[in-house]
Amino acid sequence: MTYPKGYGGGGGGGGRTSDEIEHMIGRRTENMRGIFIIGFILCWAATAGGVYVGVTVYPWAYPLPSGLYALSVLTVIESLGFFWIMKISRERLGLLNFEGK
């Protein structure tokens, strides 16, 4: 893997600290929990708003039982996605650990 100048592990520079790697690649996903939660809330609000509009504006095409079913199924799908994102963002990859631990 090739790194930008000054971040390589070869030569006399030795290993890099996690702070240097974080500076190189940007903000770590472990620190973005709030953004993920806000994103999930906004996603669910958009889904609920779409179901509400469908049920109130087009009741002949989108009756209430169908809307509630769609909302419940989409909520489950969005929750599984949110769970997956939170799980992946908390994993520590040995690939990025340059300190030999």
Secondary structure, 3 states (H helix, E strand, C coil): CCCCCCCCCCHHHCCCCHHHHHHHHCCCHHHCHHHHHHHHHHHHHHHHHHHHHHHHHCCCCCCHHHHHHHHHHHHHHHHHHHHHHHHHHCCCCHHHCCCCC
